[in-house]
Amino acid sequence: MLLLLLNLPAAAQDAAAVHGGPVRALAMGVDGTLASGSFDQSVILWDVAAGRARTVLRWHQGAVAALAPLPDGGFASAGEDGRIALWPAGSLGPEPARVLEGHAGPVAALAVQEGILASASWDGTARLWPLAGGAARVLEAHRGQVNGVAFLPDGTPATAGYDGSIRLWPAAGAPRILAELGLPVNALLALPDGALAAGGADGAVRILAPDGRQRELAAGNRPIAALAASPDGRLLAAASLGGSVTLWALPEGRLRHSLEGPGLPVWSVAFAADGRTLWTGGADRRVRRWDAATGQAIGPLVSEGGDAAPRAGLDPHGARVFRACAACHALTAEGGPMAGPSLAGIFGRRMGSLPGYRYSERLARGDIVWTRETVADLFTRGPDVVTPGTRMPIQTVGDPEDLRALLDFLEAATQPETR
């Protein structure tokens, strides 16, 4: 099992953070670029050789839950807003080159094969989108949300969902049920030998042969969140919401390693093209790398920015209250990609006016100027009352002394440091 992030000091957690929220999705591009998607609504493209963030893409209006490499370079991204963004290599501007719309709920998974992009959604459907253009084929049969999608080696799409069924979708004719597992399936992965791996809510990984025969790998008792296989299909990684990542040797199904390090839960896994490096992402907001052969940690990637611990001389009481905000907001303009806008210079700034940040429709109206009084009102009545429709989590500060300390802290910490 992985060590709890709570064992680290809060300041160290924030200083080491990469994304402003849990890392929900990972994908390795055809050129060796690693992409990560997060609850902070961003996609980061990484230079893995340098161990640094190369590009931050902020376009989605919600958590990014799914990534897939495009055949000619670049990535597709999707998530909570139900839209699929295509980012071809060489077209990484502030807007995607193309947007695929049609899902009526969050997109949970993406897969690409032979010019077709497949998407699985909580609206109860999967869709097959021709990358060259044209109408999508809608796949409807699951009862409830569709959590996983994959392509078999022969190009047949497979889907898995909350109803526990795994379905195959031939080009013509009705879908075929490959298996009924009797419990929600959270992740689906096609293996090079034609089998499928399914990650269940019971913590088990099931390997399904093309004829429907099953083998079970007991990865733990917490739900499986993500699966990844090495390119040769000899290693399978399973990430758990309980914080464990297990590595299995295939086809024998032998447990090779249980990875140890901070992160609870672990949301995403991906192998490098050579199969020797495994990448993981989770609640600690970092992208971590591991030696797949030994199970040893190599170290996390780091962002170009990132707030350090609050500077000396600030009110420690206010700093403690601010910890609830630190997961989403940086205190300085150099604070790196976060779920919420930077708070640098917030007092006297009009709501929704920070350049480069995609605000919710409510905050983009800009009808509030942030002062001690308006910030106090926000945390007294709550964001859901003061700015209804905002994506900001609902939270209040009920203790007058805590609120005063928070305001004092913010006034000092968000001003440029004088030297």
Protein Blocks (a to p, Z undefined) as FASTA:
>chain_A
ZZdfklpcfklmmmmpmbfcdcfbdcddfkopacdddfkopacdddfknopafbdcdfbg
cdcfbdcddfkgpjddddjkopacdddehiacfbdfbdcdhiabdcfbdcdeehiacddd
fkopacdddfkbpcdddddfbgcjdfbdcddfkopacdddfkopacdddfbdcdddfbdg
hpacfbdcddfkopacdddfkopacdddfkopacdddfbjcdcfbdcddfklpaccdddf
kopacddddfklpafbdcddeddddfbdcddfkopaccdddfkopacdddfknopafbdc
ddfbopddddehiafklmmmmmmmmmmpcfbfklopafbdcfehkgopaehiaghiacdf
klmnopaccdfklmmmmmmnopklmmghiabdcdddfblklmmmmmmmmmmmmpccdZZ
